[in-house]
Amino acid sequence: LDVTKLREPFVVLDILRGGRYYDIMDAWNQEIIQDKNQNYQLLLSEVRASRSMDSDGKWYAKVWFDDDIGISTLTQHESEHNLLNANTVFIGDTVATGSTLKHVLSWFVELRESHQIRKPIEVIVYSICGSSIAKKRLYPFYRDVLKPNNIEIELVFANAGYVLNERNGTDLSLITHEILPDAQAYISRRIGPEFLSKMKCAIWDWGNRFDEVDTHLHEIMEYFSTFYVHDLPEHIQKSVIKYEAARRSKQLRSKL
């Protein structure tokens, strides 16, 4: 990242809950401040977003400031002030359908309009795991909503554009042609080419699953229990055996 080509002030917008686990602030302090010895300040803004599906099967998201789970030292006023004064905004987000991101950016457009702010701004979205279809879905939104409001957007995927399971709007297949060769080789070596098509998703979602660990692990166990354990990749075998033993131990303790 060449920050000399970007305009200050710089702000990271964490979309809670999952966005916080991208640790963009920590990465910035390590990469920009310490390693490159460049004294560029990165300010923080936070917003909560929750995605749901309506009765017509369309995704929508509620967006709001949430003091209950926000950083205790960051007020809503400070969060809003940082965002409105930014010239470059960084967002870390796992992008599947792109609906949550679109709703957050629509909210941002409305926030700017309510304060009569029209200055140009660049939004850079970094996705550790994102779908190949997201950029196609986001482009009309950029053309019709963001660009007329002087907002440019750049979408950066870490290793690949994964194929979205459009039936559930969530799961991302590990089988894709849009992938860096080194990443493809590593995944094939780690998972095994025979098992790639059987992997449910390229990433386990963040957000609520950090607070509902047992439920999340039950989901994982439920899926992988449909396979004979010795057909699983070795590292998944070990995890399944480990957490199944922990689950049984917990059940036994609760009966005592």
C-alpha positions in Angstrom: 0.0 0.0 0.0 1.5 3.3 -1.1 -0.2 5.8 1.2 1.7 8.7 -0.5 -0.7 8.3 -3.4 -3.8 8.6 -1.1 -5.2 11.7 0.6 -5.4 12.3 4.3 -7.3 12.2 6.7 -7.3 8.3 6.7 -10.1 6.5 8.5 -10.8 2.8 9.0 -14.5 2.1 9.1 -15.1 -1.1 11.1 -18.4 -2.7 10.2 -19.4 -4.5 13.4 -19.1 -7.1 14.4 -16.9 -8.9 11.8 -15.0 -5.9 10.6 -13.2 -5.5 13.9 -11.4 -8.9 13.4 -9.7 -7.6 10.3 -7.4 -5.6 12.7 -6.8 -2.9 10.1 -5.7 -0.5 12.8 -3.0 -2.9 14.1 -1.9 -3.8 10.6 -1.6 -0.1 9.8 0.5 0.6 12.9 2.8 -2.3 12.0 3.1 -1.9 8.3 2.9 1.9 7.9 4.1 3.3 11.2 6.7 0.8 12.3 8.0 -1.0 9.2 7.9 2.0 6.8 8.5 4.6 9.4 5.8 6.8 7.9 3.9 8.9 10.4 0.4 8.8 8.8 -2.4 8.7 11.4 -5.3 6.3 10.9 -8.5 7.3 12.7 -11.3 4.9 13.7 -15.0 4.9 13.0 -17.4 2.1 13.8 -20.9 1.2 12.6 -23.1 -1.8 13.2 -24.7 -3.7 10.4 -27.0 -6.7 10.5 -28.0 -8.6 7.3 -31.4 -10.4 7.0 -33.6 -11.7 4.2 -37.0 -10.4 3.6 -40.2 -12.3 2.7 -39.4 -12.0 -1.0 -36.0 -13.6 -0.6 -34.0 -10.4 -1.0 -31.2 -9.4 1.3 -31.2 -6.2 3.2 -29.2 -4.7 6.1 -29.9 -2.5 9.1 -27.1 0.0 9.8 -26.7 2.0 13.0 -24.2 3.2 15.6 -24.2 0.8 18.5 -22.7 2.1 21.7 -23.3 -1.3 23.4 -20.6 -3.1 21.4 -18.5 -0.2 20.2 -15.1 0.7 21.5 -15.8 2.2 24.9 -13.6 5.3 24.3 -15.1 6.1 20.9 -18.4 8.1 21.0 -20.9 8.2 18.2 -20.1 11.8 17.7 -16.3 11.0 17.3 -17.1 8.1 15.0 -19.3 10.2 12.8 -16.9 13.2 12.8 -13.9 11.0 11.7 -15.9 9.5 8.9 -17.3 12.8 7.6 -13.9 14.4 7.6 -12.1 11.5 5.9 -10.6 11.7 2.4 -9.7 8.0 2.3 -11.8 5.3 4.1 -10.5 1.7 4.6 -13.0 -1.1 5.2 -12.2 -4.7 6.0 -15.2 -6.9 5.1 -15.9 -10.5 4.0 -18.0 -9.8 0.9 -20.4 -12.5 -0.3 -23.5 -11.0 -2.0 -22.2 -7.5 -1.3 -25.6 -6.5 0.2 -24.3 -5.5 3.6 -21.5 -3.4 2.1 -24.0 -1.7 -0.3 -26.3 -0.8 2.6 -23.4 0.6 4.7 -22.2 2.7 1.8 -25.8 3.9 1.1 -26.0 4.9 4.8 -22.7 6.7 4.3 -24.0 8.6 1.3 -27.1 9.7 3.3 -24.8 10.7 6.2 -22.7 12.9 3.9 -25.9 14.4 2.3 -27.4 15.2 5.7 -24.2 17.3 6.5 -24.1 18.7 2.9 -20.7 17.2 2.2 -19.8 16.7 -1.4 -16.0 16.5 -1.4 -14.4 13.6 -3.3 -13.5 10.6 -1.2 -12.0 7.2 -1.9 -13.2 4.0 -0.2 -10.9 1.0 -0.3 -12.5 -2.3 0.7 -10.1 -5.2 1.6 -11.7 -8.6 1.7 -9.8 -11.6 3.1 -12.5 -13.8 1.5 -14.8 -12.4 -1.1 -17.0 -13.6 -4.0 -16.2 -13.2 -7.6 -19.8 -12.0 -8.3 -19.5 -9.1 -5.8 -17.7 -6.8 -8.1 -20.3 -7.3 -10.8 -23.1 -6.6 -8.3 -21.3 -3.6 -6.8 -20.6 -1.9 -10.1 -24.1 -0.7 -10.9 -24.3 0.6 -7.3 -21.0 2.5 -7.8 -22.2 3.9 -11.2 -25.7 5.0 -10.0 -25.1 5.9 -6.3 -21.5 6.3 -5.3 -20.0 8.1 -8.4 -22.7 10.8 -8.6 -21.9 11.5 -4.9 -18.1 11.9 -5.5 -17.3 8.5 -3.9 -14.8 6.3 -5.6 -14.4 2.6 -4.5 -11.7 0.0 -4.9 -12.3 -3.6 -4.0 -9.2 -5.7 -3.1 -9.4 -9.5 -2.6 -6.6 -11.2 -0.6 -6.1 -14.4 -2.7 -9.1 -15.1 -4.8 -12.6 -14.3 -5.9 -14.5 -17.3 -4.7 -17.7 -18.6 -6.3 -20.9 -17.7 -4.3 -23.5 -20.2 -3.5 -26.4 -18.1 -4.7 -29.0 -20.5 -3.2 -28.1 -19.4 0.4 -26.2 -16.2 -0.4 -23.4 -17.1 2.0 -21.2 -20.0 1.2 -18.1 -19.5 -1.0 -16.7 -22.4 -2.9 -12.9 -23.1 -2.9 -13.1 -24.1 -6.5 -12.5 -21.0 -8.6 -10.5 -19.7 -11.6 -10.0 -16.3 -10.0 -7.2 -17.2 -7.6 -3.5 -16.5 -7.2 -1.4 -19.6 -8.3 0.4 -19.7 -4.9 -2.9 -19.6 -3.0 -4.4 -22.4 -5.2 -1.3 -24.6 -4.7 -1.4 -24.1 -0.9 -5.2 -24.8 -0.6 -4.8 -28.0 -2.8 -1.9 -29.1 -0.7 -3.7 -28.4 2.6 -7.2 -29.7 1.7 -6.4 -32.2 -1.1 -7.8 -31.8 -4.6 -10.3 -34.6 -4.0 -11.9 -32.9 -1.0 -12.0 -29.3 -2.4 -15.5 -29.7 -3.9 -16.8 -31.0 -0.5 -15.7 -28.0 1.5 -18.8 -26.1 2.6 -17.3 -22.6 2.5 -13.9 -20.9 2.0 -14.3 -19.1 5.3 -16.3 -19.4 8.5 -18.2 -16.1 9.0 -17.1 -13.7 11.8 -19.5 -11.5 13.8 -21.9 -13.3 16.0 -20.0 -16.6 15.8 -17.2 -15.1 18.0 -19.8 -14.7 20.7 -21.6 -18.0 20.0 -18.6 -20.3 19.8 -20.5 -23.5 20.9 -23.2 -23.0 18.4 -20.6 -22.3 15.7 -18.6 -25.4 16.5 -21.8 -27.4 16.5 -22.5 -26.2 13.0 -19.0 -27.3 11.9 -19.3 -30.7 13.6 -22.7 -31.2 12.1 -21.4 -30.7 8.6 -18.2 -32.7 8.9 -19.9 -35.6 10.7 -21.6 -36.4 7.4 -18.2 -37.8 6.2 -16.3 -40.8 7.4 -13.7 -39.2 9.7 -10.7 -40.7 7.9 -11.8 -39.3 4.6 -11.3 -35.8 6.0 -8.1 -33.8 5.4 -5.6 -34.5 8.3 -5.9 -31.1 10.0 -9.7 -31.3 9.9 -9.6 -34.8 11.3 -7.6 -33.6 14.3 -10.0 -30.6 14.8 -13.1 -32.8 14.6 -11.7 -35.4 17.0 -10.4 -32.6 19.4 -13.7 -30.7 19.6 -15.9 -33.8 19.7 -13.8 -35.0 22.8 -14.2 -31.5 24.3 -18.0 -31.6 23.7 -18.4 -35.0 25.3 -16.3 -34.0 28.3 -18.4 -30.9 28.8 -21.6 -33.0 28.6 -20.2 -35.4 31.2 -19.3 -32.5 33.6 -22.7 -31.0 33.3 -24.3 -34.3 34.4 -22.2 -34.5 37.5 
